[in-house]
């Protein structure tokens, strides 16, 4: 039996696989009907195999053997453009797509307080459209997989001065489910993060609610889009050590990881650092536990986290926008910590731009260490693709262009607009290219965005819903927009 013809063949591409031990090359890649990569290599793709025929008469065999069947699938001529893995945002709050530019001069606690006030005015349908718009925005910017912190059913506001969370309301189960629905409908691959809402009474109810949410994801998200579930670590916002123990119980019960917002801001720093002990004594530090941000640990905390197998996820644009500080990525790398990279909120990166995120990350590390070679373009690109996949435990499916993995890739043209001659492929890609050069985005070998325009059938209505629903939610909470 001959091998099946590919559903998609990419030719004439500069392929940046990001696979360890492999360098870029000029060549081709093929994708099967299941959306996975079936082959790639330098030069021209091999001729498709000839179909066997059982009724060829003697004398026709030689002629038949020299005939190649034409490819039956789509052929994409990249015309010399870069073809690279889709970006992975290993830390995202996608429902915030309508909050860009909010509180432009606030640090973390002031910013998140205003955000909490706004979102308290949103309902089940609102959060669906907010999330769908955010997912399509991610995809249009070349992000093909994301770790997504869903907005909690508990409506509250944290006060750093008292280290307490004031609870306003409890939303319905559908509020969380609609966020899962929106991500599914967008086509983005998502690892869904769910907060263990310990405010539920009696306390056992929190675990039942969490289990129901995990089951909803497993039952309703197609396998190819479902990268799993995770605990939304919230000890930074908690007032009791029991919160850490509860999160570990949920991790163990479901066999899942945890990404904790931790040591993000310099505000109330001693108070935050005390809570590291809560996680340590609860047994949370292990493979699969991630510190989101991790900007301000002391030396002992960093060493304990690394030796336990825990990783961290870095948000360079967000940390700069909120004045949070600069994470010492070089130190964490030297300690052997898995490091992923995220775009965080659209409301604190404003443009969910992975190219900008890479540049801000590289440039701040170089400035802090006063060493231009301390973080190189290939290293940074790896963190935002394969490194993020490794940190999230999904590198068997996404993060690099390798046979058997999903064909999630971007086509980036350094000639449109022209960025000049290419001296170094990784440097040209990470330093000189950006969203203006992003021509196409594919998920599973299927075109999902072209020249920044989504091909999703609900993209236009998602934008209209976002504008109308953000205004309405703001009005309910007494907030006002410029327009």
C-alpha positions as CSV (number, residue, x, y, z in Angstrom):
1,X,0.0,0.0,0.0
2,X,1.4,3.4,-0.9
3,X,1.5,6.1,1.7
4,X,-1.5,8.4,1.6
5,X,-1.0,11.8,-0.2
6,X,-0.6,14.7,2.2
7,X,-3.5,17.0,2.9
8,X,-1.1,20.0,2.8
9,X,2.5,20.4,1.4
10,X,4.5,23.5,2.2
11,X,7.3,24.1,-0.2
12,X,10.0,26.8,-0.8
13,X,10.1,27.7,2.9
14,X,12.8,28.6,5.4
15,X,11.8,26.2,8.1
16,X,12.6,27.0,11.7
17,X,11.7,23.7,13.5
18,X,12.8,24.7,17.0
19,X,13.4,21.0,17.6
20,X,16.5,20.5,19.8
21,X,19.5,19.5,17.8
22,X,18.0,20.7,14.5
23,X,18.8,24.0,12.7
24,X,16.8,25.9,10.1
25,X,16.8,24.8,6.5
26,X,15.3,25.6,3.2
27,X,12.8,23.0,2.3
28,X,9.4,21.4,2.7
29,X,6.9,20.0,5.2
30,X,3.8,17.8,4.7
31,X,0.7,17.5,6.9
32,X,-1.7,14.6,7.0
33,X,-5.5,14.5,7.2
34,X,-5.3,14.3,11.0
35,X,-3.6,17.7,11.2
36,X,-0.2,16.3,12.2
37,X,3.2,16.7,10.5
38,X,4.0,13.7,8.3
39,X,7.4,14.7,6.9
40,X,9.8,17.6,6.5
41,X,13.2,18.0,5.0
42,X,15.6,20.2,3.0
43,X,15.2,20.8,-0.7
44,X,12.2,19.6,-2.7
45,X,9.6,17.2,-1.3
46,X,9.9,13.6,-2.5
47,X,7.7,12.6,-5.4
48,X,4.5,11.0,-4.2
49,X,4.6,7.2,-4.4
50,X,3.0,5.6,-7.4
51,X,-0.3,3.7,-6.7
52,X,0.0,0.0,-7.2
53,X,-2.1,-1.6,-9.9
54,X,-2.9,-5.2,-10.1
55,X,-4.2,-5.2,-13.6
56,X,-1.2,-3.8,-15.5
57,X,-0.4,-5.9,-18.6
58,X,3.1,-7.1,-19.3
59,X,5.0,-4.5,-21.2
60,X,3.3,-1.6,-19.5
61,X,5.1,-2.1,-16.2
62,X,8.1,0.1,-17.0
63,X,5.9,2.9,-18.2
64,X,3.7,2.7,-15.1
65,X,6.7,2.7,-12.8
66,X,8.0,6.0,-14.2
67,X,4.8,7.8,-13.8
68,X,4.2,9.9,-10.6
69,X,0.7,10.7,-9.4
70,X,0.1,14.4,-8.9
71,X,-0.4,15.5,-5.3
72,X,-4.0,15.5,-4.3
73,X,-3.7,17.9,-1.4
74,X,-3.2,21.6,-1.1
75,X,0.3,23.0,-1.9
76,X,1.4,26.2,-0.1
77,X,4.4,27.9,-1.8
78,X,6.0,30.0,1.0
79,X,8.1,31.9,-1.5
80,X,11.1,31.9,0.8
81,X,9.3,33.0,3.9
82,X,10.0,31.7,7.4
83,X,7.8,28.8,8.5
84,X,8.0,28.4,12.3
85,X,6.0,26.8,15.2
86,X,3.0,28.8,16.4
87,X,3.7,30.6,19.6
88,X,2.6,29.2,22.9
89,X,1.3,31.6,25.6
90,X,2.0,29.6,28.8
91,X,0.2,32.2,31.0
92,X,-2.9,33.9,29.7
93,X,-6.2,35.5,31.0
94,X,-8.0,35.5,27.6
95,X,-11.3,36.9,28.9
96,X,-9.7,40.4,29.3
97,X,-9.7,41.2,25.6
98,X,-12.0,44.2,26.1
99,X,-9.9,45.8,28.9
100,X,-6.9,47.1,27.0
101,X,-5.6,50.5,28.2
102,X,-7.4,50.1,31.5
103,X,-5.7,51.9,34.5
104,X,-2.6,52.9,32.5
105,X,-0.7,54.2,35.5
106,X,-1.4,51.5,38.1
107,X,0.7,48.7,39.5
108,X,-0.7,45.2,39.9
109,X,-3.0,45.6,42.9
110,X,-4.6,48.9,41.7
111,X,-5.0,47.5,38.2
112,X,-6.5,44.2,39.2
113,X,-8.9,45.9,41.6
114,X,-10.3,48.0,38.8
115,X,-10.4,45.0,36.5
116,X,-12.4,43.1,39.2
117,X,-14.8,45.9,39.5
118,X,-15.5,45.9,35.8
119,X,-15.8,42.1,35.4
120,X,-18.3,42.0,38.3
121,X,-20.8,43.6,35.8
122,X,-20.4,40.8,33.2
123,X,-22.7,37.8,32.8
124,X,-22.5,34.3,31.2
125,X,-23.0,35.5,27.6
126,X,-20.7,38.5,28.1
127,X,-17.8,36.3,29.3
128,X,-18.4,34.0,26.3
129,X,-17.9,36.8,23.8
130,X,-15.0,38.4,25.7
131,X,-13.2,35.0,25.6
132,X,-14.0,34.2,22.0
133,X,-12.7,37.7,20.9
134,X,-9.5,37.1,23.0
135,X,-8.9,33.7,21.5
136,X,-9.3,34.9,18.0
137,X,-7.0,37.8,18.8
138,X,-4.4,35.3,20.0
139,X,-4.7,33.2,16.9
140,X,-4.5,36.3,14.6
141,X,-1.2,37.2,16.3
142,X,0.4,33.7,15.8
143,X,-0.5,32.2,19.1
144,X,-1.8,28.7,18.5
145,X,-1.8,27.2,22.0
146,X,-2.4,28.8,25.4
147,X,-2.6,28.1,29.1
148,X,-5.8,30.0,30.0
149,X,-6.8,31.1,33.5
150,X,-10.6,31.2,33.4
151,X,-12.3,33.9,35.4
152,X,-13.5,32.6,38.7
153,X,-17.1,32.1,39.7
154,X,-16.4,34.0,42.9
155,X,-16.7,37.7,42.4
156,X,-14.4,39.5,44.8
157,X,-11.7,42.1,45.3
158,X,-8.4,41.6,47.1
159,X,-7.0,44.2,49.5
160,X,-3.3,43.9,49.9
161,X,-3.3,46.1,52.9
162,X,-5.4,43.7,54.9
163,X,-4.5,40.6,53.0
164,X,-8.2,39.7,52.6
165,X,-10.5,39.2,49.8
166,X,-13.9,40.8,49.9
167,X,-16.6,38.6,48.2
168,X,-19.4,40.3,46.2
169,X,-21.2,37.4,44.6
170,X,-21.1,33.8,43.4
171,X,-21.8,33.2,39.7
172,X,-23.5,30.3,38.1
173,X,-21.7,27.1,36.8
174,X,-22.5,28.3,33.3
175,X,-20.3,31.4,33.8
176,X,-17.2,29.2,33.8
177,X,-18.5,26.7,31.2
178,X,-19.1,29.5,28.7
179,X,-15.4,30.4,28.8
180,X,-14.6,26.8,28.0
181,X,-17.2,26.8,25.2
182,X,-15.7,30.0,23.7
183,X,-12.1,28.6,23.6
184,X,-13.4,25.5,22.0
185,X,-15.4,27.3,19.4
186,X,-12.3,29.5,18.5
187,X,-10.1,26.5,17.5
188,X,-7.3,27.6,19.8
189,X,-5.6,24.7,21.7
190,X,-6.0,25.4,25.4
191,X,-4.8,24.1,28.7
192,X,-7.7,25.2,31.0
193,X,-6.8,26.6,34.4
194,X,-9.6,26.5,37.1
195,X,-9.5,28.2,40.4
196,X,-10.3,26.2,43.5
197,X,-12.9,28.5,44.9
198,X,-12.3,27.8,48.6
199,X,-14.9,30.5,49.5
200,X,-17.7,28.0,48.8
201,X,-19.4,26.8,52.0
202,X,-19.3,24.1,53.2
203,X,-15.6,23.7,52.2
204,X,-16.2,20.3,50.5
205,X,-18.4,22.1,47.9
206,X,-15.3,23.7,46.5
207,X,-13.8,20.3,45.5
208,X,-17.1,19.2,44.0
209,X,-17.4,22.4,41.9
210,X,-13.8,22.0,40.8
211,X,-14.3,18.4,39.8
212,X,-17.5,19.3,37.8
213,X,-15.5,21.9,35.9
214,X,-12.7,19.5,35.1
215,X,-15.3,17.0,33.9
216,X,-16.9,19.6,31.7
217,X,-13.6,20.3,29.9
218,X,-12.9,16.6,29.4
219,X,-16.4,15.9,28.1
220,X,-16.9,18.9,25.9
221,X,-13.5,19.9,24.4
222,X,-12.3,17.8,21.4
223,X,-9.2,15.8,22.2
224,X,-7.1,17.6,19.6
225,X,-7.9,21.0,21.2
226,X,-7.8,19.9,24.8
227,X,-4.2,20.3,26.3
228,X,-5.6,19.4,29.7
229,X,-6.6,21.1,32.9
230,X,-4.7,22.7,35.7
231,X,-5.2,24.3,39.1
232,X,-5.3,28.1,39.0
233,X,-2.9,28.8,41.9
234,X,-4.3,31.7,44.0
235,X,-2.4,31.5,47.3
236,X,-1.0,35.0,46.6
237,X,-4.6,36.3,47.0
238,X,-5.5,34.0,50.0
239,X,-5.4,34.7,53.7
240,X,-5.1,31.1,55.0
241,X,-2.4,28.4,54.7
242,X,-5.3,26.0,54.1
243,X,-5.6,27.4,50.5
244,X,-2.2,25.8,49.6
245,X,-3.2,22.4,51.1
246,X,-6.5,22.5,49.2
247,X,-4.8,23.2,45.9
248,X,-2.4,20.3,46.5
249,X,-5.4,18.1,47.2
250,X,-7.0,19.1,43.9
251,X,-3.7,18.4,42.1
252,X,-3.4,14.9,43.5
253,X,-7.1,14.1,43.1
254,X,-7.0,14.8,39.3
255,X,-3.4,14.2,38.5
256,X,-2.9,17.7,37.2
257,X,-0.5,20.6,37.6
258,X,-0.8,24.0,39.1
259,X,0.3,27.4,38.0
260,X,0.4,29.9,40.8
261,X,0.6,33.7,40.5
262,X,3.4,34.3,42.8
263,X,5.9,37.1,43.7
264,X,4.7,39.1,40.7
265,X,4.9,42.6,42.2
266,X,7.1,44.4,44.7
267,X,4.0,45.5,46.6
268,X,3.5,43.9,50.0
269,X,6.6,41.8,49.2
270,X,7.2,40.4,52.7
271,X,3.6,39.3,52.9
272,X,3.9,37.5,49.6
273,X,7.2,35.8,50.4
274,X,5.7,34.3,53.6
275,X,3.3,32.4,51.5
276,X,6.1,30.5,49.7
277,X,6.3,28.5,52.9
278,X,2.6,27.6,52.6
279,X,3.2,25.9,49.2
280,X,6.4,24.3,50.4
281,X,4.9,22.7,53.5
282,X,1.8,21.7,51.6
283,X,4.0,19.6,49.2
284,X,3.1,21.6,46.1
285,X,6.6,22.0,44.8
286,X,7.2,19.3,42.3
287,X,7.3,18.6,38.5
288,X,4.2,20.2,37.0
289,X,4.1,23.0,39.5
290,X,4.7,26.4,37.9
291,X,5.3,29.8,39.4
292,X,3.7,32.4,37.2
293,X,5.8,35.6,37.2
294,X,8.3,34.7,40.0
295,X,9.8,38.2,39.8
296,X,10.9,38.6,43.4
297,X,12.0,35.4,45.1
298,X,15.0,35.4,47.4
299,X,17.9,33.1,46.6
300,X,16.7,30.3,48.9
301,X,13.2,30.3,47.2
302,X,14.7,30.1,43.8
303,X,17.0,27.3,44.7
304,X,14.2,25.3,46.4
305,X,11.8,25.8,43.5
306,X,14.4,24.6,41.0
307,X,15.6,21.6,43.0
308,X,12.0,20.4,43.4
309,X,11.4,20.3,39.7
310,X,9.1,23.3,39.7
311,X,9.2,25.7,36.8
312,X,8.3,29.3,36.1
313,X,6.4,31.2,33.4
314,X,7.7,34.6,32.4
315,X,5.6,37.6,31.2
316,X,8.1,40.2,30.2
317,X,5.6,42.7,28.6
318,X,3.1,42.4,31.5
319,X,5.8,42.8,34.1
320,X,7.0,46.0,32.4
321,X,3.5,47.4,31.8
322,X,2.6,47.0,35.5
323,X,5.9,48.1,36.9
324,X,6.3,44.7,38.5
325,X,10.0,44.3,37.9
326,X,12.3,42.1,35.9
327,X,12.5,38.3,36.5
328,X,16.0,36.9,36.7
329,X,15.6,34.5,33.8
330,X,19.3,33.9,33.5
331,X,19.5,32.7,37.1
332,X,16.5,30.4,36.7
333,X,18.0,29.0,33.5
334,X,21.3,28.3,35.3
335,X,19.4,26.6,38.1
336,X,17.8,24.3,35.6
337,X,14.2,25.5,36.0
338,X,11.8,24.8,33.1
339,X,10.9,28.3,31.7
340,X,7.8,29.1,29.7
341,X,6.7,32.5,28.3
342,X,3.2,34.0,28.4
343,X,1.4,37.0,27.0
344,X,-0.7,37.3,30.3
345,X,-3.7,39.6,30.0
346,X,-4.6,41.5,26.9
347,X,-5.4,44.2,29.5
348,X,-1.8,44.3,30.7
349,X,0.0,43.6,27.4
350,X,-2.5,45.6,25.4
351,X,-1.3,44.0,22.2
352,X,-1.0,40.3,22.5
353,X,2.1,40.4,20.3
354,X,4.6,37.5,20.8
355,X,7.3,39.2,18.7
356,X,7.1,42.3,21.0
357,X,7.1,40.0,24.0
358,X,10.3,38.3,22.8
359,X,12.1,41.6,22.2
360,X,11.1,43.1,25.5
361,X,12.2,39.9,27.2
362,X,15.6,39.8,25.5
363,X,16.3,43.5,25.8
364,X,15.5,43.8,29.5
365,X,17.6,40.7,30.4
366,X,20.5,42.1,28.4
367,X,20.1,45.5,30.1
368,X,19.9,44.1,33.6
369,X,22.9,41.9,33.1
370,X,24.8,44.4,30.9
371,X,25.6,41.6,28.6
372,X,24.2,41.4,25.0
373,X,24.9,37.7,24.7
374,X,23.1,36.6,27.9
375,X,19.9,35.8,26.1
376,X,20.1,35.0,22.3
377,X,17.3,35.1,19.8
378,X,17.1,31.3,19.4
379,X,17.0,30.9,23.2
380,X,14.1,33.4,23.4
381,X,12.2,31.9,20.6
382,X,12.6,28.4,22.1
383,X,11.1,29.7,25.4
384,X,8.0,31.0,23.6
385,X,7.5,27.8,21.7
386,X,9.1,24.5,22.7
387,X,10.1,25.7,26.2
388,X,6.6,26.7,27.0
389,X,5.3,23.4,25.8
390,X,7.8,21.6,28.0
391,X,6.9,23.7,31.0
392,X,3.2,22.9,30.5
393,X,3.9,19.2,29.9
394,X,2.5,19.2,26.3
395,X,5.7,19.1,24.2
396,X,4.7,15.7,22.8
397,X,2.0,17.5,20.8
398,X,3.0,21.1,20.2
399,X,5.9,23.5,20.4
400,X,8.1,22.5,17.5
401,X,7.8,21.3,13.9
402,X,8.5,17.6,14.1
403,X,6.9,14.5,12.6
404,X,3.9,13.4,14.7
405,X,3.2,16.8,16.3
406,X,0.4,19.0,15.3
407,X,1.0,21.2,12.3
408,X,0.6,24.5,14.2
409,X,2.7,27.0,12.4
410,X,3.1,30.6,11.2
411,X,4.3,32.0,7.9
412,X,6.4,35.1,8.4
413,X,7.7,37.0,5.4
414,X,10.7,39.2,6.1
415,X,10.4,40.7,2.7
416,X,6.9,42.2,3.3
417,X,7.6,44.8,4.5
418,X,11.2,44.3,3.6
419,X,13.5,43.9,6.6
420,X,16.7,43.8,4.5
421,X,19.2,41.0,3.9
422,X,19.2,38.1,6.4
423,X,22.5,37.9,8.3
424,X,21.2,35.4,10.9
425,X,17.9,33.6,10.6
426,X,17.0,33.5,14.3
427,X,18.0,37.1,14.8
428,X,16.1,38.3,11.8
429,X,13.0,36.4,12.9
430,X,13.1,37.5,16.6
431,X,14.6,41.0,16.2
432,X,13.4,42.3,12.9
433,X,10.1,40.6,12.2
434,X,6.8,41.3,13.8
435,X,3.0,41.2,13.3
436,X,3.4,43.3,10.2
437,X,5.3,40.3,8.6
438,X,2.9,37.7,9.8
439,X,1.1,36.5,6.7
440,X,-0.6,33.2,7.7
441,X,-1.4,31.2,10.8
442,X,-2.2,27.5,10.6
443,X,-3.6,25.2,13.4
444,X,-3.5,21.5,12.5
445,X,-2.6,22.4,9.0
446,X,-5.7,24.5,8.5
447,X,-5.5,28.2,7.7
448,X,-7.1,30.2,10.6
449,X,-5.8,33.7,9.9
450,X,-4.3,35.6,6.9
451,X,-2.6,39.0,7.1
452,X,-4.1,39.6,10.5
453,X,-7.7,38.8,9.5
454,X,-9.4,35.8,11.1
455,X,-11.1,33.4,8.8
456,X,-13.4,32.3,11.7
457,X,-17.1,32.7,10.7
458,X,-17.9,34.6,13.9
459,X,-14.9,37.0,13.9
460,X,-16.9,40.0,12.9
461,X,-19.8,39.3,15.3
462,X,-17.3,38.7,18.1
463,X,-15.9,42.2,17.7
464,X,-19.3,43.8,17.6
465,X,-20.4,41.8,20.7
466,X,-17.2,42.8,22.6
467,X,-17.7,46.5,22.0
468,X,-21.4,46.4,23.0
469,X,-21.0,44.1,26.0
470,X,-18.0,45.9,27.4
471,X,-19.9,49.2,27.4
472,X,-22.9,47.6,29.0
473,X,-20.8,45.9,31.7
474,X,-18.9,49.1,32.5
475,X,-22.1,51.0,32.8
476,X,-23.5,48.5,35.3
477,X,-20.4,49.1,37.6
478,X,-20.3,52.8,37.2
479,X,-17.2,52.8,35.0
480,X,-16.9,54.8,31.8
481,X,-15.0,54.5,28.6
482,X,-13.6,57.2,26.4
483,X,-15.6,55.8,23.5
